[in-house]
Amino acid sequence: MFINILRISLKVVWFFFFKEYFFNQLKIEGVEHLPRRVTNEITGSNRYEVYTQGGVIFATSRILVVDFLTDRIPSDLITGILVYRAHRIIESCQEAFILRLFRQKNKRGFIKAFTDNAVAFDTGFCHVERVMRNLFVRKLYLWPRFHVAVNSFLELHKPEVVEIHVSMTPAMLAIQTAILDILNACLKELKCHNPSLEVEDLSLENAIGKPFDKTIRHYLDPLWHQLGAKTKSLVQDLKILRTLLQYLSQYDCITFLNLLESLRATEKAFGQNSGWLFLDSSTSMFVNARARVYHVPDAKMSKKSRLPEKLEIKEEQGQVLICASDDRTCSQLREYLTVGAEVFLLRLYRKTFEKDSKAEDVWMRLRKEDDSKRIMKSSKRPKDLRDKDRPPAKEKALRKKKPRLTLTQMMGRTEELEGEAGVEEGSPRELTSSPESCTEDIKHEEFDMNVSSDAAYGILKDPLTIIHPLLGCSDPYALTRVLHEVEPRYVVLYDAELTFVRQLEIYRASRPGKPLRVYFLIYGGSTEEQRYLTALRKEKEAFEKLIREKASMVIPEEREGRDETNLDLVRGCVSANATTDTRKAGGQEQNGTQQSIVVDMREFRSELPSLIHRRGIDIEPVTLEVGDYILTPEMCVERKSISDLIGSLNNGRLYSQCISMSRYYKRPMLLIEFDPTKPFSLMSRGAFHQEISGNDVSSKLTLLTLHFPRLRILWCPSPHATAELFEELKQNKPQPDATTAMAVSADSETLPEAEKYNPGPQDFLLKMPGINAKNCRSLMNHVKNIAELASLPFDELASMLGNTASARQLYDFIHTSYAEVLSRGKMKK
């Protein structure tokens, strides 16, 4: 990175957490010249000095776009750009815009891109080739797990892995089978209603995977407004069934039953007919879900009794890192490891079913009967076996003094939380008090999603045990940071996550002198195991597909854009079917002024500025208070997506924006831009009613056009269509001035013809009967204020307005008393 410190080595990183992580890693490595950060706290005039000082620079995408467009950054001095998470370059329009601007102004600098998500290139046609085209790179390097160099390096120092396949109980197997049967039935019905869908993607194996929701939405979003109610209901049912599968292996029996009961209660309360609730498999699922909570099977069915041996992590052996999928699982694990299964389940049961006191009494009676049966069974065992299994007195005292963390405790997943085997047979856990008293002593705080993971779950001590979620953290590098800072001796994977498994392999290989044992907990024969195996297979297939595409890929020589032959760097190209006006100099090319558009800084989050710049129109980024795009001195455009449009109509913000645009610009425009991947329709077919409602979007838009007659609405199906429309609207029009556009605000008066008018009384005057946009200006030129207007006779009003009927409406509105209006109303009745 520091090949030439006098020149700029620019590293583009778009997420603040990535930036902080790299900073911390460089500090740990002892790097003397740390990168510098360019944020919005540094003013535009000072950013040029920061750039010219050289070194490695972290900058946000929006700042880089603006600085490239305004030539605030010395493009010719940039040594190169490093792009992180390159697989998102197509979706991230800002980063592709940055690279195109960089390559247009700098032909010598390098561009290098990195990504660790091979599966992301498995979607679409020639996805990797399109990414390389946007990155302006020619070479593709692939390093899969089965690569000889990678495999030999990781196998040289691989972690010690202990796979623990926990057997599912009969109740769990019955529930899983029932959910899969219902899921398969819904998939078959969805195929019958939509024959155009790909059959391969709608398989049961893909349905239990994580990306299935995105796959369904990818196929159905463009046709969503044309789908019937049955298809939409099936899509929702598939989502619910996938959630049930996750809850079955992820959480305890009480949480799972609560979700099922909530679904049935919702169906009864709102009359929603989810057809799968009436299937035989659904009945079996409800019966077994209740049996897991209210019936305690024999201890032989416990998953812990099937383990060949009891494994323990002793206090002096090092730190322990337990990784679960989400925050909720981590919170439950911490509580379980702290207070035990009985207290945890009792607290959860009372919180969930506290209204059902009779059911709680039955549940507690079954628990006590099961405890007495276990004591009787253990007392019937031979004395020598009991003495053998009883811990020594010293160890017993240590257990009383300090809670000892055992692997069997860590394996407290769903069924143990059900209380089927609170403690493994032969290793009784001594309770100093009953579960009821323990529950009263423990203060259970509500889980706060805003606090850090350490504050939320705490750090269990003796031995040092950290519980951390795999997904859902606001900081994507939080788990990596914990792994490198704590350097645990043991890692317990409560949930299988392929990305973290790969991370553990690299962590162990980079620290050959430090031992690492990984306990891999997974339900054998479950959908959880199938999801993990499917992720492994898809990773391998993605790399194999990339290898085949690389072998057959044809890359042009000008791909890097180091000369002018690259068509991706050409601006303002004319399409082949474009017509030429032969009346102007026989159709010769006209050398007019350079087109420009003033764009609000906030609009660079969208793709539209990049497409406008590509059509040969210069962009002037400024901060606008009125409008988003200033096409000409008279044209102002406010861009709204569908979600923004609905929100702005509901809160009244769009009305205020239209007032400002109509006041300071002659041609205010409202651009409604649709998502190209979604239907070009404002309302679905089922949303129309026989009676007009004021809450409909179409009704609110109609009222908006009535209040603002000069407002024009532009309907565009995609950003590409919007850029083409802007280019047509600007033909033979003067160019806007950025300084003038910045000076326009909600309280300013910048138009020459409006300098002598107060906006408040002007708006009040427009709301009077007989006053419209045509005669308002004439009336204001003759009358100074509202008081003078009220004193004018009828003849003068008629001459000013030029219409006797309008003058009569205004005169009667001003001079008719309130009592006279009331009397007229009574006479009509």
Number of C-alpha atoms within 10 A of each C-alpha: 14 13 10 11 14 14 19 25 26 23 20 22 21 18 14 12 15 14 17 13 17 15 18 13 13 15 13 9 9 10 11 8 12 15 20 15 15 17 15 12 7 11 10 15 9 10 18 15 12 16 23 15 12 21 24 24 19 20 21 19 23 20 16 23 23 20 19 18 16 13 12 17 21 15 21 14 18 22 24 22 22 16 21 19 13 20 22 16 20 17 11 15 20 23 25 22 25 23 18 20 20 21 22 18 14 20 15 16 17 17 19 15 17 12 12 13 16 21 17 15 20 18 11 9 9 13 17 21 20 15 19 21 18 21 26 24 19 15 11 12 9 12 13 18 15 11 11 10 11 13 13 12 14 18 11 11 20 20 21 13 12 12 12 14 16 19 20 21 16 12 19 21 17 18 24 20 16 20 22 20 18 22 22 18 13 21 20 16 13 20 15 12 14 13 9 9 15 11 11 9 13 18 14 16 15 16 23 23 17 12 10 19 16 10 15 16 15 13 14 21 15 16 14 16 18 13 17 12 9 13 19 13 17 20 17 12 19 22 15 15 19 20 14 19 19 15 17 25 22 21 18 24 27 23 19 24 23 15 15 17 15 12 16 14 12 13 14 11 9 8 9 12 13 15 13 19 16 10 12 12 19 17 15 16 23 16 14 19 23 18 15 24 22 20 17 18 16 12 19 12 17 23 22 25 15 13 15 7 9 12 11 13 17 14 17 9 12 16 20 25 23 23 23 23 18 16 22 15 21 24 19 19 26 21 18 20 18 15 15 21 25 22 22 22 25 21 19 16 19 13 10 14 13 13 10 11 11 9 13 17 11 12 17 13 13 14 17 11 11 20 14 11 13 15 12 11 11 16 11 9 11 9 11 9 11 15 11 10 13 14 15 11 9 9 12 13 11 12 15 14 9 13 16 19 22 15 15 18 22 19 23 24 26 22 27 22 25 23 27 26 26 21 21 19 18 15 12 14 13 10 10 9 8 10 19 12 11 18 17 11 9 11 8 10 7 7 12 11 12 9 10 14 22 11 10 20 22 17 17 16 15 15 19 17 21 23 24 26 22 24 15 10 16 12 17 15 15 17 19 16 15 14 16 11 9 15 20 22 16 21 22 20 23 24 23 20 17 14 12 15 14 12 13 19 16 17 20 21 18 14 13 13 9 13 15 22 17 20 20 18 20 23 18 14 13 19 19 21 17 16 19 17 14 16 18 13 11 15 20 17 15 20 21 15 16 24 16 11 15 17 9 9 13 10 15 9 12 16 20 22 22 17 15 12 12 15 11 16 15 13 15 12 10 9 7 6 6 7 9 11 11 10 8 10 9 9 11 11 11 8 6 7 9 9 20 23 24 26 23 22 17 13 16 20 13 13 19 18 25 23 20 23 19 20 18 16 21 16 20 21 22 17 18 20 16 25 26 22 25 26 23 21 18 16 20 25 26 20 18 18 13 14 9 14 19 16 14 16 17 14 9 10 12 20 16 13 19 23 17 21 27 18 19 25 22 15 17 27 22 22 20 20 21 21 14 15 15 17 18 18 12 13 13 13 12 11 9 12 9 5 6 10 12 11 10 15 15 15 12 16 15 11 11 16 14 11 15 15 12 16 20 14 15 15 14 19 17 18 20 16 16 22 21 14 13 16 18 11 12 17 9 10 14 14 18 20 16 19 10 11 24 15 15 20 16 16 8 12 18 16 14 8 10 14 11 12 15 11 17 8 12 17 13 10 18 15 12 13 16 20 18 15 11 9 16 17 16 13 18 17 11 11 14 12 14 13 9 10 17 14 11 12 11 14 12 11 19 17 12 18 21 14 13 16 12 17 23 17 14 21 22 12 14 14 10 10 10 9 9 10 10 10 11 11 10 9 7 6 6
